[in-house]
Amino acid sequence: MTAAQDLVPLPEDPLTEVAAAVLGTGPRTVLDLLDVVRHHGGPPVDVVRAGDDLLPRLAHENALSQALLLARQALRPGGLLVAAVPELDRLSRLRPTAPPPKVTGRGADRQVTVQLWDWSPDGESYALDVVRLVPVDGTWQVAGTVSTRHRVLSPEQVTAELAAAGFAAVQRLSPAECGHPLPVWVAVAPA
């Protein structure tokens, strides 16, 4: 989302479903964290969401603390930050090269997304290459690629960053609790 929009839970967006479950029914506004960081200056919003891998990417860029402060400032009192954060701190010892591919859609709309991980020698960060494949004329073609670097964040580090940014009632929801494949963090902007 590039601007504040009504919060309408979509079947494929567990982050907005979590926010809607916490806030209840009624019209809500939501912004993506990157939109907040890039140019938000409007009225307070109900929800700031951070999709998969965004917090670890911002941490690697040494921009996580500032981004979380901006998110808290963009929220109305009682508003929510909802963020999906991979917990790779235990995996950093094993240093796997890739998770399983993700397949979405059906038929001609089917897409395959593959992630490739290249770990730093100390296991504290990794390069992430994401390749999206789509069917074209009976074969698979690369539709897009993205390369970033990420810092491995433990649950304790995420909690500490959210607390330092001034959030209250920080809670971690497991994938079984929230329907997202990654743990989802919910943090409340204080009144």
Disulfide bonds with the S-S distance in Angstrom:
none
